[in-house]
Amino acid sequence: MTKAEARVAPAQVAGRRLLRRSRRKGALRRIVAGCLVVGLALAAPVRVAAEATRIAISCGALGVERRLCEQAVAQWERRTGNQVEIVTTPNSSTDRLALYLQLLAAGAPDIDVLQIDVVWVGMLASQLIDLAPWVGDAPAQHFASLIENDTVGGRLVALPWWTDVGLLYYRKDLLARHGFPPPRTWQQLSETAAAIQRAERATGHRGLWGFVFQGKAYEGLTCNALEWIDSFGGGTILDADGEVTVDNPRAVAALALAATWVGDIAPPGVLNYDEEASRGVFQSGNAVFMRNWPYAWALAQGIDSPVRGRVGVMPLPAGGVEGGKVSGTLGGWHLAVSRHSRHPAEAADLVAFLTGRAQQKKRAIEASYNPTIPALYEDAQVLAANPFFGALLEPLRNAVARPSRAAGVHYNRVSNAVWRAAHDVLAGQPADERVRALAERLARLEHRLRR
């Protein structure tokens, strides 16, 4: 291994070696064997004509995700007579992205349809085909914010498959007991959380905290910080053209308010909390409010959950200034077609089928995947299976996308700068100074990008 290779993640180093071998052998298995855990599975065999097209799709393998992908692919095979190879990529999103970057950079045609994170669109756009000529009016069915995220340089490079958005969970019983309505602004949340925390501790619940969120220095804190800033009317850190917008009084006010929570209504340890650590505190009954993704609902309502039946969910609060609004950061996964695919028409048709209304409805009913089609949030069968979905429509319509499209391949560096600055503010550094330093750092990065 060279000195340069020693500085690269092991998965990437191994991937590079295997790519060199793959050029000689021409097989996907030799690209990923010994580097990343890859499983190949064919859907149930069907009789096809000799001229049937064979394509490959990458699907996740967490929980029911793989089974749903297999079922949907089998339906498309029967409908079209084509065949699909399902490639199970690593569960780690970091390793999955590393694999994609290597395959795409090498021009490898081995995976036609890629399952990509919402924030990878800008990074991978140049290696993906424009789906618009192939998918008709399908984009009009989805949330406009998601289609906007997936459109880069006027090209529709992905279609949304399922989505996430930041939400506020709260203890219905505690708010009712102490006579508080659900908070509509962050300031109201601060006051309600403090009052209930104080009253409950006085009656013996000494371990109760008012609010838990994702305060660890990682991507989750970028999501939280963006929600705070955008809800105060402080912008989206970078605008659509990549200009730095974060250095403004509203962004400073948002982060300054969040800093007051640590050690007051939020435990000092929140500076190391991710989604699961936050959920652990809330679900054990030791927090009044929690910011988290929709997945936490089913777990909070699980048969063994101490707070089962006592949890409400709602959009995150608005900023408490003129221009403030409800905001939640977008998450989720999308499907795209590699520009190196030998069968772009068939691959695009599979993308349109999997992301269409019928498949999204099935996934929502069977596994609570959040649809990217607004009409499904008013579907009686979907709501019967997921009553809380009715509370998602407003936050999804008002959701804010991370500046991944504007940052392009450098999004990880932008996000790293954001979460470090936000973490410093939460840890006690002056908000105005850290926001100013963040803006300067991003401006320097922007200058290098534009040269």
Wavefront OBJ file of the C-alpha trace (Angstrom):
o trace
v 0.000 0.000 0.000
v 1.330 3.429 -0.886
v 1.444 6.323 1.582
v -1.383 7.965 -0.331
v -3.487 4.820 -0.042
v -2.863 4.628 3.699
v -4.797 7.864 4.118
v -7.885 6.515 2.357
v -10.612 4.468 4.025
v -9.773 0.736 3.848
v -12.899 -0.021 1.836
v -11.829 2.484 -0.804
v -8.268 1.107 -0.987
v -9.500 -2.440 -1.415
v -12.048 -1.245 -3.930
v -9.367 0.392 -6.052
v -7.332 -2.794 -6.112
v -10.342 -4.849 -7.087
v -11.307 -2.351 -9.775
v -7.927 -2.927 -11.384
v -8.619 -6.653 -11.320
v -12.147 -6.127 -12.622
v -10.804 -4.451 -15.733
v -8.932 -7.653 -16.481
v -11.682 -10.061 -15.485
v -14.761 -7.972 -16.235
v -16.858 -9.220 -13.293
v -18.650 -7.282 -10.565
v -17.881 -9.912 -7.956
v -14.167 -9.211 -8.326
v -14.773 -5.492 -7.685
v -16.383 -5.979 -4.329
v -15.210 -9.391 -3.077
v -13.073 -9.042 0.023
v -13.865 -5.323 0.229
v -17.572 -4.858 0.855
v -20.258 -7.359 1.750
v -22.139 -8.034 -1.452
v -24.926 -10.564 -1.984
v -26.416 -11.379 -5.328
v -29.900 -12.825 -5.584
v -32.174 -13.432 -8.501
v -35.914 -13.026 -8.190
v -38.055 -16.125 -8.802
v -37.235 -17.456 -12.296
v -39.683 -16.686 -15.040
v -39.894 -17.773 -18.649
v -38.562 -15.027 -20.871
v -37.802 -14.640 -24.512
v -34.268 -15.067 -25.745
v -33.945 -11.354 -26.324
v -34.893 -10.473 -22.712
v -32.789 -7.683 -21.241
v -30.802 -8.261 -18.047
v -30.169 -5.319 -15.717
v -28.944 -4.977 -12.138
v -30.230 -2.879 -9.245
v -28.696 -2.108 -5.867
v -31.101 -2.480 -2.933
v -30.528 -2.140 0.780
v -30.802 -5.234 2.971
v -31.896 -3.809 6.320
v -34.929 -5.516 7.817
v -37.784 -5.898 5.352
v -36.109 -3.691 2.740
v -34.567 -6.550 0.759
v -37.799 -8.603 0.695
v -39.847 -5.660 -0.580
v -37.295 -4.987 -3.296
v -37.343 -8.624 -4.411
v -41.145 -8.695 -4.582
v -41.377 -5.470 -6.575
v -38.621 -6.502 -8.987
v -40.355 -9.834 -9.586
v -43.548 -7.985 -10.521
v -41.652 -5.825 -13.023
v -39.988 -8.916 -14.505
v -43.350 -10.562 -15.092
v -44.728 -7.364 -16.594
v -41.844 -6.760 -19.001
v -40.255 -10.151 -19.607
v -36.880 -8.728 -18.594
v -34.612 -10.053 -15.853
v -33.131 -8.214 -12.885
v -30.135 -9.059 -10.748
v -30.385 -7.624 -7.217
v -27.083 -6.474 -5.762
v -27.118 -6.024 -1.992
v -24.736 -3.176 -1.268
v -23.241 -2.475 2.174
v -25.553 -1.307 4.960
v -23.049 1.406 5.810
v -23.959 4.429 3.682
v -20.311 5.509 3.733
v -19.173 2.200 2.253
v -22.043 2.183 -0.220
v -21.112 5.636 -1.491
v -17.458 4.578 -1.754
v -18.472 1.612 -3.897
v -20.643 3.769 -6.150
v -17.900 6.358 -6.622
v -15.416 3.681 -7.638
v -17.767 1.925 -10.049
v -18.917 5.148 -11.678
v -15.431 6.614 -11.950
v -14.270 3.414 -13.645
v -17.187 3.521 -16.093
v -18.339 0.096 -14.899
v -21.782 -0.855 -16.298
v -22.401 -3.570 -13.692
v -25.134 -1.767 -11.704
v -27.788 -0.081 -13.829
v -30.123 1.243 -11.107
v -28.590 2.810 -8.005
v -30.324 3.372 -4.669
v -28.889 6.691 -3.499
v -29.210 8.898 -0.437
v -31.009 12.201 -0.948
v -27.767 14.098 -0.243
v -25.743 12.185 -2.836
v -27.602 13.625 -5.806
v -25.264 16.563 -6.273
v -22.183 14.385 -5.786
v -23.220 11.767 -8.347
v -25.197 13.869 -10.834
v -22.558 13.884 -13.573
v -22.537 10.077 -13.582
v -26.328 9.660 -13.838
v -28.643 9.839 -16.855
v -31.427 12.360 -17.304
v -34.617 10.442 -16.491
v -36.984 13.090 -17.854
v -37.221 11.660 -21.409
v -38.107 8.230 -20.019
v -40.573 8.765 -17.138
v -43.301 11.012 -18.600
v -45.325 12.945 -16.020
v -44.176 10.829 -13.058
v -42.271 13.725 -11.412
v -45.501 15.710 -11.004
v -46.817 13.089 -8.569
v -44.007 13.585 -6.052
v -43.325 16.305 -3.509
v -42.001 19.296 -5.428
v -39.120 19.768 -2.986
v -37.859 16.244 -3.703
v -38.037 16.699 -7.470
v -36.214 19.992 -7.068
v -33.527 18.183 -5.062
v -33.203 15.568 -7.819
v -32.915 18.099 -10.638
v -29.334 19.213 -11.250
v -28.425 21.533 -14.087
v -31.882 21.085 -15.580
v -31.523 17.295 -15.607
v -33.739 14.955 -13.564
v -31.079 12.555 -12.303
v -33.173 10.571 -9.773
v -36.721 9.846 -8.639
v -37.738 9.673 -4.954
v -38.458 6.207 -3.511
v -39.209 6.996 0.119
v -38.637 10.031 2.292
v -38.018 11.201 5.840
v -38.432 14.509 7.596
v -37.525 15.792 11.042
v -40.459 15.663 13.489
v -41.254 16.618 17.071
v -42.351 13.828 19.410
v -43.976 14.749 22.714
v -45.500 13.169 25.786
v -49.237 13.752 25.477
v -49.859 12.700 29.052
v -47.336 15.116 30.568
v -48.558 18.094 28.531
v -52.146 17.320 29.546
v -51.223 16.836 33.194
v -49.557 20.232 33.404
v -51.999 22.090 31.167
v -49.785 22.881 28.174
v -50.740 22.682 24.483
v -48.207 21.330 21.965
v -45.654 24.101 21.295
v -45.882 26.071 18.058
v -42.528 27.872 18.343
v -39.094 26.919 19.628
v -39.457 29.506 22.390
v -42.712 27.886 23.513
v -41.003 24.504 23.502
v -38.230 25.907 25.689
v -40.714 27.322 28.209
v -43.014 24.271 28.244
v -40.124 21.830 28.577
v -38.611 23.802 31.463
v -41.926 24.052 33.325
v -42.802 20.358 33.023
v -39.255 19.276 33.820
v -39.253 21.403 36.967
v -42.698 20.216 38.115
v -42.008 16.517 37.480
v -38.653 16.589 39.209
v -40.281 18.195 42.233
v -42.630 15.219 42.504
v -39.916 12.581 42.235
v -39.111 12.094 38.531
v -35.588 13.445 38.909
v -34.298 11.867 35.724
v -36.719 13.708 33.433
v -35.369 16.115 30.822
v -37.333 18.563 28.729
v -35.902 17.975 25.258
v -33.524 15.592 23.492
v -32.172 15.910 19.961
v -29.138 14.969 17.866
v -26.293 17.079 19.210
v -23.336 14.870 18.285
v -20.838 16.271 15.771
v -22.035 14.354 12.703
v -24.514 14.592 9.816
v -27.470 14.415 12.189
v -26.449 17.725 13.781
v -26.293 19.341 10.343
v -29.945 18.296 9.939
v -30.922 19.731 13.330
v -28.980 22.970 12.810
v -30.502 23.488 9.367
v -33.988 23.071 10.853
v -33.301 25.656 13.537
v -31.767 28.144 11.110
v -34.365 27.731 8.362
v -37.269 27.930 10.844
v -35.951 31.309 12.020
v -35.827 32.551 8.434
v -32.034 32.306 8.394
v -31.730 30.558 5.041
v -30.259 27.241 3.969
v -26.520 27.813 4.637
v -25.823 27.855 0.876
v -28.345 29.122 -1.644
v -29.201 27.343 -4.889
v -26.231 28.969 -6.648
v -23.782 27.917 -3.952
v -23.480 31.365 -2.387
v -22.865 31.351 1.369
v -25.907 32.721 3.218
v -25.431 31.512 6.790
v -23.856 34.656 8.267
v -27.006 36.539 9.247
v -28.682 37.551 12.551
v -31.481 35.000 12.274
v -29.089 32.087 11.891
v -27.153 33.369 14.893
v -30.360 33.711 16.939
v -31.427 30.160 16.091
v -28.146 28.589 17.177
v -27.916 30.823 20.236
v -31.332 29.634 21.416
v -30.361 25.992 20.880
v -27.241 26.534 22.987
v -29.388 27.594 25.959
v -31.008 24.153 26.009
v -27.822 22.207 26.823
v -27.605 21.575 30.551
v -30.970 23.275 31.101
v -33.795 21.402 29.384
v -31.439 19.032 27.525
v -28.871 16.835 29.283
v -25.191 17.803 28.907
v -24.718 14.418 27.222
v -26.893 15.556 24.311
v -23.639 16.766 22.752
v -22.956 13.069 22.064
v -26.492 12.001 21.105
v -27.411 10.548 17.742
v -30.897 9.379 16.740
v -30.833 6.193 18.776
v -29.386 7.805 21.905
v -32.133 10.437 21.760
v -34.784 7.781 21.251
v -33.432 5.751 24.153
v -33.932 8.634 26.581
v -37.368 9.553 25.245
v -38.704 6.018 24.928
v -37.571 5.144 28.451
v -39.861 7.922 29.672
v -37.159 10.410 30.550
v -37.879 13.285 28.133
v -40.883 15.478 27.403
v -39.926 16.314 23.783
v -37.703 14.678 21.171
v -36.626 15.625 17.673
v -36.264 12.539 15.488
v -37.207 10.903 12.156
v -40.524 9.103 11.485
v -39.029 5.656 12.193
v -39.151 6.400 15.928
v -42.962 6.338 15.955
v -43.407 2.594 15.495
v -40.754 1.897 18.120
v -42.274 4.286 20.642
v -45.618 2.537 20.112
v -44.122 -0.944 20.348
v -45.604 -3.469 22.760
v -42.593 -3.247 25.091
v -42.280 0.560 24.977
v -42.708 2.286 28.368
v -44.369 5.258 26.619
v -46.703 3.283 24.388
v -49.983 5.148 23.848
v -48.640 8.325 25.460
v -46.743 9.811 22.516
v -47.840 12.514 20.081
v -46.069 13.566 16.901
v -46.226 16.898 15.091
v -44.208 19.192 12.820
v -41.176 20.825 14.380
v -41.827 24.271 15.878
v -41.479 27.517 13.954
v -38.823 30.101 14.641
v -39.881 32.785 17.066
v -39.130 35.812 14.906
v -40.817 37.602 12.029
v -40.215 35.433 9.000
v -40.136 32.304 11.124
v -41.734 29.158 9.739
v -42.179 25.436 10.283
v -39.207 23.523 8.899
v -37.942 19.960 8.840
v -34.889 18.551 7.093
v -35.483 16.108 4.260
v -34.078 12.625 4.394
v -34.745 9.477 2.404
v -33.563 7.379 -0.538
v -33.975 7.746 -4.293
v -33.367 5.684 -7.428
v -31.115 6.712 -10.315
v -29.668 5.162 -13.467
v -25.956 5.027 -14.120
v -24.865 6.775 -17.312
v -22.725 3.686 -17.970
v -25.774 1.421 -18.123
v -26.046 -0.528 -21.371
v -29.850 -0.542 -21.042
v -30.947 2.952 -19.961
v -34.516 2.628 -21.276
v -35.223 -0.562 -19.338
v -33.446 0.758 -16.237
v -35.457 3.993 -16.315
v -38.665 1.995 -16.711
v -37.775 -0.042 -13.616
v -37.128 3.193 -11.687
v -40.521 4.585 -12.735
v -42.238 1.337 -11.723
v -40.600 1.057 -8.305
v -41.162 4.712 -7.409
v -44.748 4.760 -8.712
v -47.891 5.071 -6.640
v -48.797 1.377 -6.447
v -45.393 0.288 -5.141
v -45.108 3.188 -2.715
v -48.564 2.392 -1.319
v -47.598 -1.251 -0.804
v -44.375 -0.275 0.996
v -46.234 2.210 3.196
v -48.880 -0.320 4.259
v -46.545 -3.257 4.794
v -43.502 -1.556 6.279
v -44.367 2.107 7.103
v -42.038 3.533 4.448
v -42.939 7.200 4.027
v -44.253 7.827 0.501
v -42.897 10.629 -1.669
v -46.320 11.032 -3.322
v -48.529 13.508 -1.377
v -51.799 11.824 -2.410
v -50.861 8.702 -0.441
v -50.981 10.659 2.813
v -54.726 10.933 2.273
v -55.220 7.301 1.236
v -57.568 5.508 3.650
v -55.662 2.207 3.547
v -52.315 3.880 4.143
v -53.710 5.897 7.055
v -55.349 2.811 8.565
v -51.938 1.147 8.692
v -50.077 4.327 9.748
v -52.341 6.799 11.591
v -49.444 9.169 12.260
v -48.847 9.657 8.498
v -51.547 12.326 8.581
v -49.199 14.457 10.677
v -46.403 14.158 8.091
v -47.994 15.943 5.149
v -47.439 19.487 6.406
v -43.793 19.000 7.459
v -43.009 17.239 4.186
v -44.544 20.071 2.158
v -42.460 22.568 4.140
v -39.314 20.468 4.326
v -35.907 21.972 3.666
v -33.229 20.173 1.656
v -29.653 20.131 2.811
v -27.399 22.150 0.456
v -26.062 19.010 -1.193
v -27.120 19.966 -4.710
v -25.357 23.339 -4.510
v -22.249 21.835 -2.883
v -22.070 18.952 -5.352
v -19.171 16.571 -4.805
v -17.988 18.713 -1.889
v -21.125 18.350 0.212
v -19.368 16.228 2.843
v -16.869 19.040 3.447
v -19.672 21.594 3.729
v -21.644 19.456 6.152
v -18.547 18.757 8.230
v -17.980 22.488 8.635
v -21.626 23.031 9.607
v -21.837 20.341 12.244
v -18.514 21.373 13.778
v -19.624 24.988 14.060
v -23.028 24.016 15.488
v -21.403 21.680 17.995
v -19.061 24.441 19.128
v -22.022 26.750 19.715
v -23.899 24.088 21.671
v -20.740 23.547 23.739
v -20.660 27.221 24.729
v -18.763 29.158 22.094
v -20.350 32.492 21.017
v -22.858 31.909 18.234
v -22.020 35.063 16.295
v -18.303 34.284 16.228
v -18.738 30.671 15.154
v -21.313 31.538 12.480
v -18.975 34.198 11.095
v -16.077 31.718 11.082
v -18.277 29.115 9.397
v -19.249 31.560 6.660
v -15.595 32.454 6.071
v -14.620 28.795 5.849
v -17.424 28.038 3.410
v -16.529 31.104 1.341
v -12.950 29.897 1.031
v -14.223 26.499 -0.032
v -16.604 28.111 -2.515
v -13.760 30.187 -3.967
v -11.670 27.056 -4.527
v -14.603 25.296 -6.136
v -15.195 28.102 -8.606
v -11.600 28.440 -9.732
l 1 2 3 4 5 6 7 8 9 10 11 12 13 14 15 16 17 18 19 20 21 22 23 24 25 26 27 28 29 30 31 32 33 34 35 36 37 38 39 40 41 42 43 44 45 46 47 48 49 50 51 52 53 54 55 56 57 58 59 60 61 62 63 64 65 66 67 68 69 70 71 72 73 74 75 76 77 78 79 80 81 82 83 84 85 86 87 88 89 90 91 92 93 94 95 96 97 98 99 100 101 102 103 104 105 106 107 108 109 110 111 112 113 114 115 116 117 118 119 120 121 122 123 124 125 126 127 128 129 130 131 132 133 134 135 136 137 138 139 140 141 142 143 144 145 146 147 148 149 150 151 152 153 154 155 156 157 158 159 160 161 162 163 164 165 166 167 168 169 170 171 172 173 174 175 176 177 178 179 180 181 182 183 184 185 186 187 188 189 190 191 192 193 194 195 196 197 198 199 200 201 202 203 204 205 206 207 208 209 210 211 212 213 214 215 216 217 218 219 220 221 222 223 224 225 226 227 228 229 230 231 232 233 234 235 236 237 238 239 240 241 242 243 244 245 246 247 248 249 250 251 252 253 254 255 256 257 258 259 260 261 262 263 264 265 266 267 268 269 270 271 272 273 274 275 276 277 278 279 280 281 282 283 284 285 286 287 288 289 290 291 292 293 294 295 296 297 298 299 300 301 302 303 304 305 306 307 308 309 310 311 312 313 314 315 316 317 318 319 320 321 322 323 324 325 326 327 328 329 330 331 332 333 334 335 336 337 338 339 340 341 342 343 344 345 346 347 348 349 350 351 352 353 354 355 356 357 358 359 360 361 362 363 364 365 366 367 368 369 370 371 372 373 374 375 376 377 378 379 380 381 382 383 384 385 386 387 388 389 390 391 392 393 394 395 396 397 398 399 400 401 402 403 404 405 406 407 408 409 410 411 412 413 414 415 416 417 418 419 420 421 422 423 424 425 426 427 428 429 430 431 432 433 434 435 436 437 438 439 440 441 442 443 444 445 446 447 448 449 450 451
